[in-house]
């Protein structure tokens, strides 16, 4: 099991990502929501005297971080497409000048 301080660090990263993507629907909030739902289901089935809220918090952090990864991959993909399109466009311009 990971030490508690790593969950604090990951929670801070997830919170900053959630604040950055606050305005509209996106993968960070979707992952956070899905993480809460999955954590609630798992904690419900593992219920032994006390409800395991730590598990719900950890699954929500993991979900938000997975969503952040999806957002960053989407941004990288858009950037690579723009770069490819600009290179193709510049190649066409140079071939037309000859």
N, C-alpha and C positions, 0 to 999 in steps of 0.2 A: 504494500500500500504506500502511496506517495505521502511524504510529509505534509503537514498542514500548510506550511508557508508556500508551497508550490501552488496550492489551490487559491491562496490569497492573491498571488501574482497572476494566475490565469483568470481569476475573477476580475481583477483590475483591468486586464487586457480586454476581456469580454465586455466590461462596463464601458470602457472608452469606445470600443467598436459600436456598441449599442447607441451611445450618445452621438457618434459621428453619423450613423445612419438613422437618425431619429425621425426625419420628416416623412418618409414614405415607406411603402412595403418593400421588403428586400429579404435576402437570404439570412441575414444576421437575426432579424426578429423571427423569421420562420423557423430557423434552427433553434433559437431560444425557446419558442413555444413548443416545438416538437420535443425538445429536451425535457421540458417540464412535464409534458404528458407522459412520456416514456418513464421518467423518474417516478411519477405518481403511481403508475401501473406496477412497476417493479417494487416500489416500497410497499404498496398495498399487499402484494403477494408474499413479501418477506416480513410482514408485520408480526413481531413477536414481543408483545407487551407495549412497546413504544413505536410510534411512527417514525421512520427514518428520514427526517427532513434534510440531513446532510447529503443523502443520496439524491434527493430531488435537486438540491442546489448544484451538486457536482454534474448531474446530467444536463442541467440547464446551461452551465458554463461550457460543457463540451459541445452542446448543440449550437450555442452562439459562436464558438470558435470555428466549428465546421462551416457555419453560415458565412463567417468572415472569410474563410478560405475560398468558398464558392464565389463570393463577391470579388475577391482579389483575382481569382482565375478569370472571371468574366471581364474585368478591367484589363488584364494582360492580353486576353484574346482580342478585345476591341483595339488595343494599341497595336498589336501585331498586324491586324487586318488593315488598319490605316497606313501603317508603314509599307505593307505589301502593295496596297493600292497606289500609294504615292510613288513607289519605285516603278511599278508598271506604267504609271502615267508619265513619269519622266523618261522611261525607255521609249515609249511611243513618240514623245516629243522629239527626242534626239534622232530617232529613225526617220521621222517625217522631214527633218531639216536636211537630210542628205540628198 
